Amino acid sequence: MMLEFFGIKLIDKTGNVARAANWQERFQHLNESQHNYLRITRILKSLGELGYESFKSPLVKFILHEALVEDTIPNIKQSALEYFVYTIRDRRERRKLLRFAQQHYTPSDHFIWGPPRKQKSEGSKTNKKPASPISIHNSYISKHKKPKEPKNTSASGSSAGKTTEERKVELTKTREENDQDEQEMNCDAVRQNNSEKTSDTDTSQLSKSEEINDTSDRKEDSSHSKNDDENLNNDCGNHPDTIEKDLCDTENSSNNTSTMLVVNASD
């Protein structure tokens, strides 16, 4: 079907091809519509993947003959040399096609053995510096970022405006609540400080009162001791006879004890 679309027909089951009846019209279209060249590359690769490798070489040689020798499709020349030939896996078949192309290529000095893009890429690889892992990571993130959805309708814009206003109101409410909480905390702290101060004053007053009571108790004790001494002195002054009697009694008792000791010693 695709060969007929390109103006080509299949001769036998080995893959040999030739011009179809409508080749002039189709070759002109193929020469002008270059987007079909990529389709031919995919057809050749698919033939190799599906087990029809032998169908590839005859088709590529036919295209080279029409482009280089017959000059019916000259615009396909570069695609045939850079892509169609290199879809063939067998090196010998690939070299045969390149030699055929080199013989009929004009001017022959400009013929390049190998795909020029690969040579350019190899030369550029030597000049390029290896990318840093950070740049690779950033490029990976930028590729996988979700695109921002544009605001299409006015309703969405109004809803967005409402949401922003509501958020502003909520923010102001939260700020007021935070201010109230801070004020309450400050008041509590002031109350605690005042209570601590009052407790300190109470304790200082209690300590002072206790000191005063201690001094007063000491004074009272000293006064009581003085009074006792005075009373004793008064008692001694008021009853001298009794004191003398007591002294006499003590002397007599001491004499009696001494006489008792002497008697015992004589015995």
Backbone bond lengths (Angstrom), bond angles and torsions (degrees), N, CA, C in turn:
res aa  C-N    CA-C-N  psi(-1)  N-CA   C-N-CA  omega(-1)  CA-C   N-CA-C  phi
1 M - - - 1.472 - - 1.530 110.51 -
2 M 1.326 116.01 -45.46 1.471 119.05 -179.71 1.527 111.53 -70.65
3 L 1.316 117.20 -36.46 1.465 118.82 176.33 1.529 111.17 -61.10
4 E 1.329 116.72 -40.93 1.469 120.33 177.62 1.526 110.81 -64.38
5 F 1.321 116.30 -36.62 1.471 120.26 177.41 1.529 110.86 -64.48
6 F 1.337 117.89 -35.05 1.459 121.30 179.64 1.548 112.48 -86.61
7 G 1.357 118.65 -3.94 1.472 121.65 -179.37 1.511 112.26 87.01
8 I 1.329 117.73 27.72 1.461 123.61 -177.98 1.523 108.24 -125.08
9 K 1.343 115.83 150.76 1.467 119.96 177.04 1.531 109.65 -130.26
10 L 1.329 114.44 150.37 1.457 121.90 179.88 1.529 108.84 -88.63
11 I 1.347 116.26 125.72 1.469 120.07 -176.60 1.526 111.38 -85.28
12 D 1.313 116.73 -49.34 1.471 120.49 -177.38 1.515 109.52 -140.02
13 K 1.342 114.61 -179.65 1.467 120.81 -176.86 1.522 112.71 -79.29
14 T 1.328 118.58 -5.91 1.474 120.95 177.04 1.522 112.50 -82.97
15 G 1.328 118.55 -9.93 1.452 122.17 177.21 1.496 115.25 106.92
16 N 1.333 118.50 1.80 1.465 120.49 178.37 1.531 109.94 -68.81
17 V 1.337 115.12 139.56 1.466 121.16 -175.95 1.524 109.55 -130.00
18 A 1.356 114.80 165.64 1.472 121.70 178.22 1.515 108.41 -154.62
19 R 1.337 116.23 177.28 1.460 120.46 178.94 1.523 110.05 -68.40
20 A 1.349 113.78 143.30 1.466 120.11 175.28 1.523 109.29 -90.18
21 A 1.324 117.14 176.94 1.471 121.90 -177.73 1.520 110.97 -65.71
22 N 1.319 118.02 -34.76 1.471 122.10 -177.68 1.532 111.55 -98.15
23 W 1.308 118.89 29.31 1.469 122.14 -171.26 1.521 112.64 -63.22
24 Q 1.350 119.64 -37.11 1.470 120.84 -176.73 1.531 111.40 -62.53
25 E 1.305 115.21 -48.81 1.479 119.64 179.25 1.530 111.14 -63.33
26 R 1.329 115.64 -44.63 1.467 119.78 -175.58 1.524 111.29 -73.89
27 F 1.312 119.16 -34.62 1.460 120.71 177.81 1.531 110.63 -66.77
28 Q 1.340 115.21 -38.39 1.467 117.72 176.89 1.530 111.01 -62.79
29 H 1.312 114.51 -43.13 1.482 118.35 177.17 1.522 111.12 -64.01
30 L 1.336 117.08 -41.00 1.462 120.34 -179.64 1.522 111.13 -67.31
31 N 1.317 117.16 -33.82 1.465 120.38 179.19 1.526 111.55 -70.04
32 E 1.336 117.19 -30.39 1.464 121.10 -178.25 1.533 112.70 -89.57
33 S 1.310 117.11 -38.49 1.476 120.67 -177.34 1.531 109.16 -92.92
34 Q 1.327 114.68 91.17 1.459 119.85 -174.41 1.528 112.92 -78.05
35 H 1.317 117.91 -9.56 1.467 119.27 177.37 1.528 111.34 -67.73
36 N 1.346 117.32 -16.12 1.470 120.44 177.78 1.527 112.72 -76.19
37 Y 1.341 117.99 -14.03 1.457 120.21 -178.21 1.538 111.03 -67.09
38 L 1.304 115.15 -36.68 1.468 118.69 176.66 1.529 110.67 -67.11
39 R 1.309 117.58 -33.31 1.465 120.81 176.82 1.530 110.61 -64.21
40 I 1.334 116.45 -40.46 1.463 119.77 178.89 1.527 110.35 -63.82
41 T 1.331 117.12 -39.79 1.483 120.49 177.29 1.523 110.08 -60.42
42 R 1.311 117.68 -43.56 1.472 120.54 -179.87 1.530 111.14 -67.53
43 I 1.340 117.17 -36.03 1.475 120.54 177.82 1.525 110.11 -63.27
44 L 1.343 116.99 -43.63 1.468 120.96 179.98 1.528 111.16 -63.93
45 K 1.317 117.39 -43.03 1.471 120.39 178.86 1.524 110.89 -65.54
46 S 1.319 117.04 -38.92 1.467 120.33 179.67 1.530 111.03 -66.04
47 L 1.333 117.77 -37.43 1.474 120.52 177.39 1.529 110.63 -60.09
48 G 1.313 116.44 -42.10 1.465 119.59 178.50 1.514 112.76 -67.34
49 E 1.320 117.58 -36.89 1.473 121.13 -179.30 1.524 111.38 -72.56
50 L 1.320 117.52 -30.78 1.468 121.50 -175.41 1.530 113.30 -94.43
51 G 1.327 117.80 8.41 1.466 120.59 175.16 1.503 115.30 93.20
52 Y 1.320 118.55 16.27 1.475 121.96 -179.87 1.531 110.24 -117.64
53 E 1.328 115.63 50.04 1.469 120.60 -179.33 1.531 111.16 -62.67
54 S 1.317 117.43 -33.28 1.478 120.91 -177.54 1.526 112.60 -67.80
55 F 1.335 118.12 -17.39 1.470 121.10 179.64 1.529 112.65 -80.79
56 K 1.311 116.67 -11.49 1.466 119.76 -171.60 1.542 112.49 -80.38
57 S 1.325 117.31 -48.13 1.464 121.11 -174.69 1.534 112.80 -61.39
58 P 1.340 120.19 -44.61 1.480 119.13 178.53 1.519 113.37 -61.80
59 L 1.325 116.51 -37.60 1.465 119.49 179.99 1.524 111.22 -67.84
60 V 1.341 117.25 -42.08 1.471 120.55 179.92 1.533 109.79 -65.72
61 K 1.337 117.97 -42.51 1.470 120.44 179.37 1.531 111.15 -63.46
62 F 1.323 117.68 -38.31 1.473 121.24 177.79 1.530 110.34 -62.88
63 I 1.333 116.52 -43.13 1.472 119.88 -179.45 1.527 110.11 -66.05
64 L 1.360 118.16 -41.13 1.464 120.69 178.02 1.537 111.13 -63.51
65 H 1.308 116.43 -39.82 1.475 120.21 179.20 1.529 110.59 -63.51
66 E 1.320 117.69 -44.73 1.470 120.61 -179.87 1.521 111.71 -67.92
67 A 1.358 117.34 -32.90 1.465 120.28 -177.85 1.514 112.36 -81.55
68 L 1.370 118.85 -40.00 1.460 121.99 -172.63 1.537 112.84 -96.89
69 V 1.312 116.64 -38.00 1.475 120.21 -175.56 1.522 110.69 -92.88
70 E 1.331 117.75 -55.46 1.471 122.15 -176.33 1.530 112.30 -81.28
71 D 1.315 117.04 -23.10 1.473 123.26 179.59 1.529 112.14 58.13
72 T 1.338 115.96 35.27 1.473 120.47 177.88 1.538 111.62 -86.16
73 I 1.302 116.28 -30.11 1.484 120.92 177.77 1.543 108.58 -132.38
74 P 1.341 118.18 69.41 1.480 120.39 -174.72 1.535 113.60 -68.08
75 N 1.316 116.72 -25.98 1.482 118.28 -176.77 1.534 113.42 -70.49
76 I 1.340 116.47 -18.22 1.457 120.01 -178.59 1.531 111.78 -85.51
77 K 1.337 116.87 -0.70 1.467 121.63 -173.64 1.533 111.66 -60.18
78 Q 1.326 118.05 -50.81 1.474 121.05 -176.19 1.532 111.68 -64.84
79 S 1.327 117.04 -40.95 1.475 119.56 178.55 1.522 110.80 -64.90
80 A 1.339 117.25 -36.88 1.468 120.07 179.95 1.515 111.21 -66.37
81 L 1.350 117.23 -39.31 1.463 120.81 -178.18 1.533 112.61 -79.12
82 E 1.313 117.54 -30.87 1.472 120.63 -175.49 1.527 113.02 -92.75
83 Y 1.341 117.78 -25.33 1.463 119.79 -174.20 1.531 113.14 -126.58
84 F 1.358 117.22 -51.23 1.465 119.46 -173.22 1.530 111.49 -61.12
85 V 1.334 116.79 -44.36 1.471 120.66 -177.95 1.527 111.05 -63.32
86 Y 1.336 118.20 -36.75 1.473 121.67 -173.60 1.526 112.97 -85.97
87 T 1.331 117.43 3.91 1.473 118.98 169.15 1.534 111.29 -82.34
88 I 1.329 117.80 -13.97 1.470 121.83 -179.57 1.518 108.43 -81.29
89 R 1.319 116.79 130.01 1.461 121.75 -173.22 1.526 112.61 -83.35
90 D 1.330 118.05 -31.94 1.457 121.49 -178.19 1.537 109.31 -74.92
91 R 1.347 116.15 123.47 1.458 120.13 -177.72 1.533 111.80 -65.29
92 R 1.307 117.28 -40.92 1.458 120.02 -178.14 1.531 111.36 -62.43
93 E 1.326 116.29 -44.12 1.469 119.51 176.92 1.525 110.73 -63.80
94 R 1.299 116.00 -37.91 1.466 120.12 179.85 1.535 110.58 -66.12
95 R 1.340 118.08 -40.87 1.466 121.36 179.19 1.532 111.42 -67.13
96 K 1.312 117.22 -38.33 1.475 120.67 177.21 1.524 110.81 -58.97
97 L 1.331 115.21 -43.42 1.469 119.38 -179.74 1.527 110.91 -67.10
98 L 1.336 117.11 -39.06 1.461 119.77 179.78 1.531 111.14 -68.14
99 R 1.332 117.65 -37.87 1.472 119.78 176.61 1.533 110.81 -65.76
100 F 1.309 116.19 -40.21 1.472 119.61 176.86 1.526 110.35 -61.57
101 A 1.320 116.37 -42.83 1.463 120.03 179.62 1.519 110.77 -67.13
102 Q 1.343 118.47 -38.90 1.455 121.64 -178.76 1.532 111.40 -66.00
103 Q 1.323 117.09 -34.15 1.472 121.16 179.11 1.526 111.90 -67.32
104 H 1.325 117.61 -34.22 1.469 121.66 -175.01 1.530 113.11 -105.54
105 Y 1.310 116.79 2.45 1.476 120.05 -178.72 1.524 109.24 -79.49
106 T 1.321 115.93 136.32 1.469 121.07 177.70 1.534 109.66 -128.69
107 P 1.326 117.89 131.63 1.463 127.12 -10.47 1.532 110.34 -73.23
108 S 1.326 116.33 145.13 1.464 121.46 -175.11 1.524 112.42 -66.61
109 D 1.352 117.57 -25.66 1.480 119.78 179.52 1.528 112.17 -66.79
110 H 1.326 117.48 -24.34 1.467 121.07 -177.98 1.537 112.85 -88.28
111 F 1.304 116.28 1.29 1.461 118.64 -179.58 1.534 109.80 -72.60
112 I 1.327 116.33 135.69 1.464 122.39 -177.81 1.523 108.28 -116.07
113 W 1.325 115.33 125.81 1.466 120.74 177.40 1.525 108.90 -84.10
114 G 1.259 115.39 91.80 1.463 119.86 -178.46 1.505 110.70 126.68
115 P 1.295 116.15 156.73 1.482 118.95 -179.57 1.516 110.69 -68.82
116 P 1.320 119.40 123.73 1.476 121.10 -177.04 1.523 113.18 -64.56
117 R 1.306 117.26 -29.97 1.471 119.04 -178.75 1.519 111.24 -66.77
118 K 1.334 116.52 -36.43 1.461 119.45 177.13 1.516 110.95 -65.62
119 Q 1.329 117.51 -39.94 1.451 120.52 178.16 1.525 110.81 -64.24
120 K 1.319 116.98 -41.32 1.468 120.00 177.58 1.511 111.12 -64.46
121 S 1.314 115.46 -41.98 1.467 118.45 -179.03 1.513 110.76 -65.56
122 E 1.346 117.99 -37.13 1.454 120.27 178.09 1.520 110.99 -66.22
123 G 1.358 116.73 -39.69 1.458 119.24 177.49 1.511 112.23 -66.93
124 S 1.324 116.54 -36.42 1.463 119.42 179.49 1.510 111.71 -72.60
125 K 1.361 117.34 -28.81 1.463 119.86 179.08 1.514 111.53 -63.00
126 T 1.362 116.69 -36.42 1.460 119.86 179.56 1.517 111.53 -67.09
127 N 1.353 116.75 -32.62 1.463 120.22 -178.66 1.512 112.54 -82.65
128 K 1.330 116.41 -28.82 1.464 119.87 -177.16 1.522 110.51 -74.05
129 K 1.302 115.45 142.52 1.451 121.49 174.88 1.521 109.10 -89.53
130 P 1.327 116.51 149.34 1.476 117.79 178.30 1.513 111.04 -66.07
131 A 1.313 114.27 137.75 1.469 119.44 -178.77 1.509 110.38 -71.18
132 S 1.325 115.57 142.66 1.454 120.12 179.06 1.516 109.81 -74.62
133 P 1.349 117.09 152.63 1.474 118.70 179.66 1.513 113.42 -62.64
134 I 1.348 117.04 -26.01 1.475 119.72 -179.99 1.519 109.90 -68.63
135 S 1.366 116.14 -44.37 1.463 119.06 179.80 1.521 111.18 -64.82
136 I 1.358 116.39 -37.37 1.465 119.60 177.67 1.517 110.16 -63.35
137 H 1.350 116.08 -42.59 1.471 120.16 179.93 1.518 111.03 -63.88
138 N 1.359 116.67 -41.85 1.461 120.05 179.49 1.519 111.58 -65.14
139 S 1.354 116.25 -40.49 1.463 118.73 178.40 1.520 110.80 -65.03
140 Y 1.368 115.88 -36.75 1.468 119.05 178.27 1.516 110.69 -65.07
141 I 1.335 117.06 -40.69 1.473 120.46 179.45 1.518 110.28 -66.47
142 S 1.368 116.45 -42.25 1.463 119.02 -178.62 1.525 111.94 -64.82
143 K 1.346 116.60 -32.45 1.457 119.32 178.17 1.514 111.75 -69.12
144 H 1.341 116.51 -35.79 1.460 120.69 -174.58 1.518 113.53 -96.37
145 K 1.321 117.75 7.10 1.462 119.58 175.82 1.515 110.05 -71.96
146 K 1.299 115.01 141.26 1.456 119.49 177.58 1.523 109.90 -78.22
147 P 1.350 117.97 134.63 1.467 119.48 179.00 1.515 111.07 -69.80
148 K 1.325 115.11 144.87 1.457 119.78 179.88 1.520 109.82 -74.80
149 E 1.312 115.16 134.53 1.459 120.25 -179.73 1.517 109.48 -83.26
150 P 1.354 117.88 126.06 1.470 119.66 179.83 1.520 111.56 -72.26
151 K 1.330 115.35 154.66 1.460 120.94 177.35 1.523 108.22 -80.82
152 N 1.330 116.30 114.34 1.465 121.01 -173.10 1.522 112.60 -88.95
153 T 1.322 118.06 -47.11 1.461 121.22 -170.53 1.513 110.43 -109.01
154 S 1.363 113.46 162.16 1.468 119.13 177.51 1.510 111.09 -71.72
155 A 1.358 116.19 -28.05 1.472 119.28 178.85 1.503 111.03 -61.76
156 S 1.337 115.40 -42.42 1.461 118.20 179.04 1.519 110.19 -64.21
157 G 1.375 116.38 -37.25 1.457 118.98 178.38 1.514 111.73 -65.19
158 S 1.363 116.46 -42.37 1.462 119.12 179.26 1.508 110.85 -65.45
159 S 1.349 116.41 -40.23 1.469 118.74 179.26 1.508 110.38 -64.19
160 A 1.354 115.53 -37.71 1.465 118.43 178.21 1.520 110.13 -64.74
161 G 1.391 116.10 -40.56 1.454 119.15 178.02 1.515 111.86 -62.46
162 K 1.347 115.43 -40.63 1.469 118.84 178.09 1.514 111.05 -63.00
163 T 1.296 114.99 -43.04 1.468 117.45 -179.09 1.516 110.85 -62.90
164 T 1.339 117.26 -38.07 1.463 119.20 178.43 1.519 111.10 -66.56
165 E 1.350 116.86 -40.44 1.464 119.24 177.40 1.523 111.13 -63.58
166 E 1.344 115.73 -43.77 1.467 118.40 178.15 1.518 111.50 -61.26
167 R 1.315 115.82 -39.36 1.460 118.29 178.10 1.511 111.41 -63.71
168 K 1.360 116.11 -40.00 1.461 118.68 177.61 1.515 111.34 -61.22
169 V 1.350 116.80 -44.02 1.465 120.92 179.50 1.518 110.44 -61.47
170 E 1.334 115.59 -44.02 1.469 119.16 178.86 1.518 111.64 -62.21
171 L 1.328 116.34 -39.22 1.462 119.49 179.29 1.522 111.06 -64.35
172 T 1.362 116.56 -42.24 1.464 119.28 179.40 1.532 110.73 -64.58
173 K 1.349 115.91 -39.50 1.473 119.01 178.41 1.521 111.27 -62.80
174 T 1.295 115.02 -45.95 1.472 118.23 -179.76 1.521 111.13 -63.00
175 R 1.354 116.04 -38.03 1.469 118.16 177.78 1.524 111.43 -63.95
176 E 1.358 116.89 -43.51 1.464 119.76 178.61 1.521 111.12 -61.60
177 E 1.347 115.83 -43.32 1.462 118.59 178.74 1.525 111.25 -61.76
178 N 1.317 116.38 -40.92 1.463 119.40 178.60 1.523 111.37 -63.46
179 D 1.368 115.28 -40.01 1.473 118.57 178.13 1.524 111.03 -63.07
180 Q 1.356 116.68 -42.45 1.454 119.84 178.03 1.524 111.20 -61.55
181 D 1.313 115.54 -43.21 1.469 118.84 178.92 1.522 111.35 -61.44
182 E 1.331 115.91 -41.20 1.462 118.65 179.14 1.525 111.31 -64.67
183 Q 1.366 116.37 -40.63 1.460 119.35 178.52 1.530 111.01 -62.59
184 E 1.344 115.70 -43.75 1.472 118.58 178.42 1.516 111.57 -61.67
185 M 1.320 115.43 -41.01 1.465 118.88 178.60 1.519 110.79 -62.72
186 N 1.330 116.63 -41.30 1.468 119.83 179.25 1.520 111.00 -64.24
187 C 1.355 115.48 -41.76 1.480 118.84 178.23 1.522 110.97 -61.97
188 D 1.325 116.57 -44.67 1.464 119.81 178.30 1.519 111.54 -59.82
189 A 1.336 115.26 -40.49 1.463 118.42 -179.87 1.523 110.60 -65.05
190 V 1.355 116.07 -41.16 1.466 119.03 178.91 1.517 110.76 -63.43
191 R 1.361 115.86 -42.36 1.471 119.22 178.40 1.512 111.87 -61.06
192 Q 1.320 115.44 -43.05 1.469 118.56 178.81 1.515 111.33 -62.23
193 N 1.338 116.56 -41.19 1.469 119.54 178.45 1.523 111.34 -62.89
194 N 1.355 115.01 -42.47 1.466 118.34 179.81 1.527 111.18 -64.30
195 S 1.368 115.75 -42.21 1.463 118.74 179.57 1.524 111.24 -64.07
196 E 1.338 115.39 -38.51 1.467 118.15 178.42 1.524 110.78 -64.99
197 K 1.353 115.14 -40.75 1.466 118.40 178.78 1.527 111.01 -62.40
198 T 1.341 116.29 -44.10 1.469 119.47 -179.60 1.520 110.95 -63.52
199 S 1.346 115.63 -40.66 1.474 118.36 178.92 1.520 110.60 -64.50
200 D 1.351 116.18 -37.18 1.467 119.24 178.34 1.520 110.42 -64.87
201 T 1.333 116.54 -41.80 1.477 119.79 179.82 1.519 110.51 -65.05
202 D 1.379 115.41 -39.28 1.466 118.93 179.21 1.517 110.88 -63.44
203 T 1.309 115.87 -43.90 1.474 119.04 -179.54 1.518 110.56 -65.18
204 S 1.344 117.34 -39.02 1.472 120.07 179.21 1.525 109.96 -65.71
205 Q 1.352 115.36 -40.80 1.466 117.78 178.47 1.517 111.14 -64.57
206 L 1.347 116.27 -41.60 1.468 119.33 178.57 1.520 111.46 -61.75
207 S 1.332 115.53 -42.64 1.461 118.30 179.66 1.520 111.03 -63.65
208 K 1.363 114.70 -41.04 1.464 117.84 178.12 1.520 111.29 -62.96
209 S 1.346 116.34 -42.88 1.483 118.99 -179.23 1.524 110.45 -64.74
210 E 1.376 114.78 -38.15 1.462 117.39 178.22 1.516 111.56 -64.40
211 E 1.342 116.80 -40.18 1.465 119.72 177.01 1.520 110.91 -61.88
212 I 1.332 114.99 -41.87 1.472 118.48 179.77 1.520 109.99 -63.32
213 N 1.345 116.30 -42.98 1.468 119.29 179.15 1.517 111.23 -63.34
214 D 1.351 116.74 -39.20 1.470 119.54 178.85 1.514 111.23 -62.67
215 T 1.326 115.74 -43.84 1.474 119.23 179.72 1.528 110.64 -64.55
216 S 1.346 114.23 -39.33 1.472 116.77 -179.78 1.515 110.82 -67.02
217 D 1.372 116.40 -39.20 1.469 120.07 178.25 1.514 110.44 -63.68
218 R 1.341 115.73 -40.50 1.459 118.53 178.59 1.523 111.08 -62.62
219 K 1.322 114.03 -43.22 1.471 118.08 179.29 1.535 110.44 -60.85
220 E 1.354 114.37 -42.71 1.469 117.68 -179.33 1.520 111.08 -64.42
221 D 1.344 117.30 -40.76 1.467 120.70 178.97 1.516 111.55 -62.22
222 S 1.341 114.34 -43.69 1.476 118.07 179.47 1.529 110.85 -64.09
223 S 1.333 113.68 -39.04 1.473 116.95 179.94 1.524 110.95 -66.63
224 H 1.384 114.29 -38.80 1.476 117.76 178.36 1.516 111.39 -64.97
225 S 1.327 117.86 -39.02 1.472 120.25 179.46 1.515 110.47 -66.24
226 K 1.313 115.59 -40.31 1.464 118.80 177.51 1.526 110.92 -62.18
227 N 1.317 115.11 -41.58 1.473 118.55 -179.96 1.522 110.96 -64.56
228 D 1.337 115.75 -38.91 1.474 118.17 179.15 1.510 111.18 -63.61
229 D 1.353 116.64 -41.83 1.468 119.84 178.93 1.514 110.85 -62.75
230 E 1.319 114.40 -43.24 1.475 118.18 179.37 1.516 111.43 -62.25
231 N 1.340 115.87 -39.97 1.464 119.54 179.76 1.528 111.17 -64.00
232 L 1.357 113.59 -40.61 1.459 117.26 178.63 1.526 111.00 -63.38
233 N 1.302 114.56 -43.92 1.468 117.73 178.76 1.532 110.99 -62.54
234 N 1.300 113.67 -40.74 1.466 116.88 178.80 1.522 111.60 -62.77
235 D 1.371 113.23 -41.72 1.461 115.95 179.81 1.524 111.03 -62.40
236 C 1.303 115.85 -39.39 1.471 119.25 179.49 1.515 110.87 -67.47
237 G 1.279 116.97 -38.11 1.460 119.83 179.38 1.508 112.02 -71.23
238 N 1.319 115.85 -36.82 1.457 119.33 -177.03 1.513 112.83 -75.70
239 H 1.339 122.65 -24.59 1.480 125.22 -176.44 1.501 110.68 -129.45
240 P 1.327 117.20 69.26 1.473 120.03 179.12 1.502 111.76 -70.38
241 D 1.355 120.08 -32.28 1.454 122.16 -177.05 1.504 110.92 -65.23
242 T 1.280 115.43 -41.74 1.462 119.32 -178.37 1.500 110.51 -64.79
243 I 1.317 115.54 -34.19 1.474 119.42 179.88 1.510 109.44 -67.58
244 E 1.388 115.76 -43.18 1.451 118.79 -179.95 1.504 110.79 -64.14
245 K 1.372 116.88 -38.37 1.456 119.97 179.09 1.498 110.42 -63.22
246 D 1.274 115.79 -42.38 1.470 119.81 179.93 1.503 109.88 -60.74
247 L 1.346 116.11 -40.82 1.465 119.17 -179.65 1.513 110.14 -65.10
248 C 1.326 116.53 -41.45 1.471 120.29 179.28 1.502 110.50 -63.07
249 D 1.302 116.49 -43.22 1.461 120.44 179.98 1.512 110.71 -60.51
250 T 1.308 115.73 -39.81 1.467 119.33 -179.13 1.509 109.43 -67.43
251 E 1.356 117.01 -39.75 1.455 119.57 179.29 1.524 110.56 -65.25
252 N 1.332 118.94 -43.55 1.462 121.97 179.68 1.500 111.58 -61.87
253 S 1.365 114.57 -39.91 1.470 117.57 -179.15 1.500 110.06 -66.38
254 S 1.318 117.47 -35.66 1.466 120.57 179.38 1.520 109.87 -69.13
255 N 1.365 118.13 -39.28 1.458 120.46 178.76 1.510 110.69 -65.06
256 N 1.301 118.84 -42.34 1.459 122.30 -179.96 1.503 111.21 -60.77
257 T 1.325 116.19 -40.57 1.463 119.04 -179.98 1.497 110.37 -65.73
258 S 1.324 117.82 -37.56 1.471 120.95 -179.83 1.517 110.81 -67.03
259 T 1.372 118.73 -40.37 1.472 121.67 178.96 1.505 110.64 -65.63
260 M 1.298 117.57 -37.21 1.447 121.49 178.97 1.516 110.63 -64.73
261 L 1.322 116.65 -37.59 1.461 120.59 177.80 1.526 111.03 -66.51
262 V 1.329 118.22 -38.96 1.476 122.00 -179.90 1.495 110.03 -65.51
263 V 1.345 118.95 -45.24 1.477 123.05 -179.08 1.507 109.32 -60.94
264 N 1.256 116.06 -43.78 1.467 119.33 -179.40 1.513 111.25 -62.66
265 A 1.335 115.43 -39.71 1.446 118.93 -178.94 1.534 110.10 -66.80
266 S 1.377 120.87 -37.69 1.479 123.05 178.83 1.492 111.41 -66.53
267 D 1.338 117.70 -37.02 1.441 122.75 177.75 1.505 109.99 -63.67
